[in-house]
């Protein structure tokens, strides 16, 4: 808001737009973003192939956000309403073939972000997750075949599939690794398992991240995330991890009764957190921030984490998911199964 007011006061926005209107969107704080892929035929029958819950909150580009199928935290009533709205949109827009809808859910309210009557980048992921050739069926529907020809039923997976974005930051030294509305990923991987924690852990391994099972976690989060950071921090302490945090975050953790050592920000003098990362003293980073100055001040932390190959998360949703994945890894080793076994009804490996 402060940046917007400054831009409006300076007149720069209007100088760029000329006679055209300036469109300002409201941002939904702490909203869950949802992706839905569906197929609609000429009879207005609709097959909802997948409802995906993004791990990162709305505001992070959908191409950079991890997502889970089926949704791992949405209530059944919300899922049912999303299904109803998706069918209504497909019929009203007279879609023939694939359609992708992006929703945001905030405090139980569902918002439609955009509707695209085309295939989305999520279609290959959905097809593998549910074991149905979604794109091939959609192509035949576009050519005039009805959905009834394919004997499709509502997907009821007995496993969790997690899609994770692959980032190119390691190849571009100096680029800030913070997630935002601009897409930066250059690929995607997926992990499948019997629960969310294990599936997310596999997706991180696929993306080239090795989550630690012991060591020190650095936590520095923005003011609005401090309360939310307490639960994952408590879980990590219970698993034997040591916590270090910058002054404000450390105070919040101490007030919650958690043991935490304070560490300097880079601007506060040495030894600071970047020194600790370079010395191999930190094995995991949770760093959320907002505002141009705060982003600039913490950029060296994220760059160093990339250079040192230390797993880092720049949203609280990502940090919470990583904590669940670490707990799953400590509970038992991961098992490998053929992709086809997840949709064939064959027994799935449950871990040791």
Order of alpha helices (4+ residues) and beta strands (2+ residues): alpha-alpha-beta-beta-beta-alpha-beta-beta-alpha-alpha-beta-beta-alpha-beta-alpha-beta-alpha-beta-alpha-beta-alpha-beta-alpha-alpha
